[in-house]
């Protein structure tokens, strides 16, 4: 796996013992909780010399496990604190939703990484 911030997040969560996937890899019905880490693009930072790279950490639990979602989200956020200051949460507020395609509840937490702009 390449040495990228996405890989840092993926590896950090995997080393913490979570079942982690890139987008589009996990198939089938959700039978146990898992995490999908997605590159969410670049946002212009207020600084002229920086951009914000965004990453979504999407948490899935089986349809009958909704009551565990908030506590698990808090747990994963605490684990992600181990990547601070390299990665930090954004102010994006997400709500949970039911994903019928995998029969799971999902909530995401968005993180950012400040990067120098590449000049052409």
DRENVEX-677524 format. One record per residue (C-alpha): x, y, z. Coordinates in pm, 1 decimal, m for minus. Example, Ala and Ser with C-alpha at 12.3 -4.5 7.8 and 13.67 -1.06 7.14 Angstrom:
// DRENVEX-677524
R,1230.0,m450.0,780.0
R,1367.0,m106.0,714.0
***
This chain:
// DRENVEX-677524
R,0.0,0.0,0.0
R,134.0,343.1,m94.7
R,262.2,582.3,169.9
R,m29.7,826.4,173.2
R,m248.5,986.1,439.5
R,m531.3,758.0,325.6
R,m301.1,460.4,390.7
R,m203.3,606.8,728.8
R,m571.2,615.6,832.1
R,m643.0,269.6,687.7
R,m339.3,110.7,856.9
R,m402.4,288.5,1188.2
R,m756.9,152.2,1207.1
R,m648.7,m193.7,1093.4
R,m371.5,m203.8,1356.7
R,m632.4,m107.8,1618.3
R,m811.2,m433.2,1531.2
R,m1092.8,m306.2,1310.2
R,m1221.5,m472.4,993.5
R,m1129.5,m202.0,736.7
R,m1191.3,m178.9,360.4
R,m1132.4,62.4,73.3
R,m1448.7,179.3,m108.9
R,m1615.4,m78.2,m333.8
R,m1434.2,m382.5,m195.0
R,m1664.4,m514.9,79.3
R,m1946.0,m718.5,m71.0
R,m2261.6,m875.7,61.0
R,m2488.2,m819.5,355.8
R,m2339.7,m662.3,669.6
R,m2317.8,m932.5,936.6
R,m2063.5,m761.1,1161.6
R,m1938.2,m405.9,1198.1
R,m1676.1,m274.5,959.4
R,m1516.2,48.3,839.9
R,m1470.5,190.6,490.7
R,m1202.7,460.1,446.1
R,m1259.2,689.4,148.2
R,m1060.7,975.4,m3.1
R,m1318.1,1257.2,m9.2
R,m1118.6,1499.5,m225.4
R,m945.4,1832.7,m175.9
R,m1089.8,2151.1,m33.7
R,m931.2,2493.0,m72.3
R,m790.0,2606.6,262.6
R,m800.5,2964.7,379.9
R,m425.1,2979.9,331.8
R,m287.6,3063.7,m10.7
R,m24.1,2791.7,20.0
R,m235.7,2502.1,153.0
R,m520.9,2268.5,64.8
R,m723.9,2043.5,290.8
R,m728.1,1676.9,191.9
R,m1054.0,1521.1,316.6
R,m1113.3,1160.6,422.8
R,m1439.3,989.3,517.6
R,m1431.3,715.1,779.4
R,m1761.3,531.2,727.8
R,m1880.6,300.2,1003.1
R,m2126.9,17.6,927.3
R,m2322.4,m200.9,1171.0
R,m2581.4,m471.5,1092.5
R,m2941.2,m354.7,1068.2
R,m3036.1,m489.8,1412.4
R,m2736.7,m321.1,1582.1
R,m2837.3,44.4,1548.7
R,m2816.9,94.3,1926.5
R,m2440.7,25.6,1913.3
R,m2362.6,280.4,1641.3
R,m2307.9,593.7,1852.0
R,m2083.8,422.7,2107.7
R,m1878.4,263.6,1829.4
R,m1846.7,600.0,1654.1
R,m1712.2,751.7,1976.9
R,m1469.6,460.8,2016.5
R,m1335.0,497.7,1661.7
R,m1302.5,874.2,1703.7
R,m1090.1,813.8,2015.4
R,m867.7,576.2,1818.0
R,m838.2,833.9,1537.3
R,m715.3,1088.7,1794.4
R,m389.9,890.2,1780.5
R,m322.5,1042.4,1436.3
R,m349.4,1402.3,1562.7
R,m209.0,1650.3,1452.4
R,m144.9,1482.5,1115.9
R,m516.3,1407.0,1076.2
R,m792.6,1593.4,1257.1
R,m1171.4,1589.0,1240.9
R,m1355.8,1844.9,1032.4
R,m1664.7,2027.3,1155.9
R,m1879.4,1817.4,921.6
R,m2175.4,1676.5,1114.7
R,m2308.9,1350.2,977.2
R,m2624.3,1161.5,1054.9
R,m2674.8,789.6,1037.9
R,m2872.9,631.6,758.6
R,m2986.5,285.1,663.4
R,m2812.5,139.2,356.2
R,m3051.6,m116.7,207.2
R,m2789.0,m255.2,m32.9
R,m2586.7,m402.3,256.1
R,m2864.1,m409.3,519.8
R,m2664.1,m190.2,756.8
R,m2670.5,138.2,941.5
R,m2388.1,373.7,846.2
R,m2248.0,691.7,994.9
R,m1938.0,872.7,873.5
R,m1681.8,1095.6,1038.1
R,m1479.3,1327.6,816.8
R,m1111.8,1404.3,875.0
R,m873.5,1652.1,716.5
R,m503.8,1683.8,649.8
R,m339.9,2016.3,561.5
R,m121.1,1982.3,251.5
R,100.4,2227.4,69.4
R,m36.2,2328.7,m267.0
R,155.8,2189.4,m559.4
R,252.5,2466.0,m798.0
R,253.5,2395.9,m1168.3
***
